[in-house]
Amino acid sequence: MIEPAQIAPKITQGGCHCGAVRWEFRGNIPDATICNCTVCRRYGVLWAYGYDGDGIHVHDPGSTLTSYVCGSRSLSFNFCKLCGNLVSWRSLKPGKDGRTRMAVNLRLADPDDVADIPLQRFDGLHSFDDLPPDGRTVADVWF
């Protein structure tokens, strides 16, 4: 019998169109956030949240990521400067626990790997609250 500690965690991977930047999400992705804020709705992203280096690892060996900080926000949106894909957002300051919150764009993953992840709707435009689940998954908004 395999002990639970011996089972490797699930790893979901994604990458920009040109392949210069890749990300890994280690562990179960509980949901994909779809947000209607002024930034996310324009990008059309689906976010999976975690912490930099603790569950989420972004690989950028050629230093091709460039960032956009919207106004006085506390996070950066990180793009591949070669192909333009939005790869992640990252908090500009670590939390009280020393970890840095971030999210990766699930639209850069293989569709089959993320199709069954439930959607979490977030009203970033008005209330800044999660909205009630409506039963949709990533596959329902793939196009």
Contacts in CASP RR format, 6 or more apart in sequence:
PFRMAT RR
TARGET T0000
AUTHOR 0000-0000-0000
METHOD contacts of the structure
MODEL  1
MIEPAQIAPKITQGGCHCGAVRWEFRGNIPDATICNCTVCRRYGVLWAYG
YDGDGIHVHDPGSTLTSYVCGSRSLSFNFCKLCGNLVSWRSLKPGKDGRT
RMAVNLRLADPDDVADIPLQRFDGLHSFDDLPPDGRTVADVWF
9 26 0 8 1.000
9 27 0 8 1.000
9 28 0 8 1.000
10 26 0 8 1.000
10 27 0 8 1.000
10 28 0 8 1.000
11 24 0 8 1.000
11 25 0 8 1.000
11 26 0 8 1.000
11 27 0 8 1.000
12 24 0 8 1.000
12 25 0 8 1.000
12 27 0 8 1.000
12 29 0 8 1.000
12 48 0 8 1.000
12 106 0 8 1.000
12 109 0 8 1.000
12 113 0 8 1.000
12 114 0 8 1.000
13 22 0 8 1.000
13 23 0 8 1.000
13 24 0 8 1.000
13 25 0 8 1.000
13 109 0 8 1.000
13 110 0 8 1.000
13 113 0 8 1.000
14 22 0 8 1.000
14 23 0 8 1.000
14 24 0 8 1.000
14 104 0 8 1.000
14 108 0 8 1.000
14 109 0 8 1.000
14 110 0 8 1.000
15 21 0 8 1.000
15 22 0 8 1.000
15 23 0 8 1.000
15 85 0 8 1.000
15 87 0 8 1.000
15 108 0 8 1.000
15 109 0 8 1.000
16 22 0 8 1.000
16 80 0 8 1.000
16 82 0 8 1.000
16 83 0 8 1.000
16 84 0 8 1.000
16 85 0 8 1.000
16 87 0 8 1.000
16 108 0 8 1.000
17 80 0 8 1.000
17 83 0 8 1.000
17 84 0 8 1.000
17 85 0 8 1.000
18 80 0 8 1.000
18 82 0 8 1.000
18 83 0 8 1.000
18 85 0 8 1.000
19 80 0 8 1.000
19 83 0 8 1.000
20 60 0 8 1.000
20 62 0 8 1.000
20 64 0 8 1.000
20 80 0 8 1.000
20 82 0 8 1.000
20 83 0 8 1.000
21 58 0 8 1.000
21 59 0 8 1.000
21 60 0 8 1.000
21 64 0 8 1.000
21 65 0 8 1.000
21 80 0 8 1.000
21 85 0 8 1.000
21 87 0 8 1.000
22 58 0 8 1.000
22 59 0 8 1.000
23 56 0 8 1.000
23 57 0 8 1.000
23 58 0 8 1.000
23 59 0 8 1.000
23 87 0 8 1.000
23 88 0 8 1.000
23 104 0 8 1.000
23 108 0 8 1.000
24 55 0 8 1.000
24 56 0 8 1.000
24 57 0 8 1.000
24 59 0 8 1.000
25 48 0 8 1.000
25 50 0 8 1.000
25 55 0 8 1.000
25 56 0 8 1.000
25 104 0 8 1.000
26 55 0 8 1.000
26 56 0 8 1.000
26 57 0 8 1.000
27 55 0 8 1.000
29 48 0 8 1.000
29 106 0 8 1.000
29 114 0 8 1.000
29 117 0 8 1.000
30 117 0 8 1.000
30 118 0 8 1.000
31 117 0 8 1.000
31 118 0 8 1.000
31 119 0 8 1.000
31 120 0 8 1.000
32 46 0 8 1.000
32 47 0 8 1.000
32 48 0 8 1.000
32 106 0 8 1.000
32 114 0 8 1.000
32 117 0 8 1.000
32 118 0 8 1.000
32 119 0 8 1.000
32 120 0 8 1.000
32 138 0 8 1.000
33 46 0 8 1.000
33 47 0 8 1.000
33 48 0 8 1.000
33 49 0 8 1.000
33 103 0 8 1.000
33 119 0 8 1.000
33 120 0 8 1.000
33 121 0 8 1.000
33 122 0 8 1.000
34 40 0 8 1.000
34 46 0 8 1.000
34 47 0 8 1.000
34 119 0 8 1.000
34 120 0 8 1.000
34 121 0 8 1.000
34 122 0 8 1.000
34 141 0 8 1.000
35 41 0 8 1.000
35 45 0 8 1.000
35 47 0 8 1.000
35 121 0 8 1.000
35 122 0 8 1.000
35 123 0 8 1.000
35 124 0 8 1.000
36 121 0 8 1.000
36 122 0 8 1.000
36 123 0 8 1.000
36 124 0 8 1.000
36 125 0 8 1.000
37 122 0 8 1.000
37 124 0 8 1.000
37 125 0 8 1.000
38 125 0 8 1.000
39 70 0 8 1.000
39 77 0 8 1.000
40 47 0 8 1.000
40 124 0 8 1.000
41 125 0 8 1.000
43 77 0 8 1.000
43 86 0 8 1.000
43 105 0 8 1.000
44 107 0 8 1.000
45 86 0 8 1.000
45 105 0 8 1.000
45 106 0 8 1.000
45 107 0 8 1.000
46 105 0 8 1.000
46 106 0 8 1.000
46 107 0 8 1.000
46 114 0 8 1.000
46 119 0 8 1.000
46 138 0 8 1.000
46 141 0 8 1.000
47 89 0 8 1.000
47 103 0 8 1.000
47 104 0 8 1.000
47 105 0 8 1.000
47 106 0 8 1.000
48 56 0 8 1.000
48 103 0 8 1.000
48 104 0 8 1.000
48 106 0 8 1.000
48 117 0 8 1.000
49 101 0 8 1.000
49 102 0 8 1.000
49 103 0 8 1.000
50 56 0 8 1.000
50 101 0 8 1.000
50 102 0 8 1.000
50 103 0 8 1.000
51 99 0 8 1.000
51 100 0 8 1.000
51 101 0 8 1.000
51 102 0 8 1.000
52 58 0 8 1.000
52 90 0 8 1.000
52 99 0 8 1.000
52 100 0 8 1.000
52 101 0 8 1.000
52 102 0 8 1.000
54 99 0 8 1.000
56 88 0 8 1.000
56 102 0 8 1.000
56 103 0 8 1.000
56 104 0 8 1.000
58 65 0 8 1.000
58 78 0 8 1.000
58 87 0 8 1.000
58 88 0 8 1.000
58 102 0 8 1.000
58 104 0 8 1.000
64 80 0 8 1.000
64 81 0 8 1.000
64 82 0 8 1.000
65 78 0 8 1.000
65 79 0 8 1.000
65 80 0 8 1.000
65 81 0 8 1.000
65 87 0 8 1.000
66 78 0 8 1.000
66 79 0 8 1.000
66 80 0 8 1.000
66 81 0 8 1.000
67 76 0 8 1.000
67 77 0 8 1.000
67 78 0 8 1.000
67 79 0 8 1.000
67 90 0 8 1.000
68 76 0 8 1.000
68 77 0 8 1.000
68 79 0 8 1.000
69 75 0 8 1.000
69 76 0 8 1.000
69 77 0 8 1.000
69 92 0 8 1.000
70 77 0 8 1.000
74 91 0 8 1.000
74 92 0 8 1.000
74 93 0 8 1.000
75 89 0 8 1.000
75 90 0 8 1.000
75 91 0 8 1.000
75 92 0 8 1.000
76 89 0 8 1.000
76 90 0 8 1.000
76 92 0 8 1.000
77 86 0 8 1.000
77 88 0 8 1.000
77 89 0 8 1.000
78 86 0 8 1.000
78 87 0 8 1.000
78 88 0 8 1.000
78 89 0 8 1.000
78 90 0 8 1.000
79 85 0 8 1.000
79 86 0 8 1.000
79 87 0 8 1.000
80 87 0 8 1.000
85 105 0 8 1.000
85 108 0 8 1.000
86 105 0 8 1.000
87 104 0 8 1.000
87 105 0 8 1.000
87 108 0 8 1.000
88 102 0 8 1.000
88 103 0 8 1.000
88 104 0 8 1.000
88 105 0 8 1.000
89 102 0 8 1.000
89 103 0 8 1.000
90 100 0 8 1.000
90 101 0 8 1.000
90 102 0 8 1.000
91 100 0 8 1.000
91 101 0 8 1.000
91 102 0 8 1.000
93 100 0 8 1.000
94 100 0 8 1.000
95 101 0 8 1.000
106 114 0 8 1.000
106 117 0 8 1.000
106 138 0 8 1.000
111 138 0 8 1.000
111 139 0 8 1.000
111 142 0 8 1.000
114 138 0 8 1.000
115 137 0 8 1.000
115 138 0 8 1.000
115 139 0 8 1.000
115 142 0 8 1.000
116 137 0 8 1.000
116 138 0 8 1.000
116 139 0 8 1.000
117 137 0 8 1.000
117 138 0 8 1.000
118 133 0 8 1.000
118 135 0 8 1.000
118 136 0 8 1.000
118 137 0 8 1.000
119 133 0 8 1.000
119 134 0 8 1.000
119 135 0 8 1.000
119 136 0 8 1.000
119 137 0 8 1.000
119 138 0 8 1.000
119 140 0 8 1.000
119 141 0 8 1.000
120 130 0 8 1.000
120 133 0 8 1.000
121 130 0 8 1.000
121 131 0 8 1.000
121 132 0 8 1.000
121 133 0 8 1.000
121 134 0 8 1.000
122 129 0 8 1.000
122 130 0 8 1.000
122 131 0 8 1.000
123 129 0 8 1.000
123 130 0 8 1.000
123 131 0 8 1.000
END
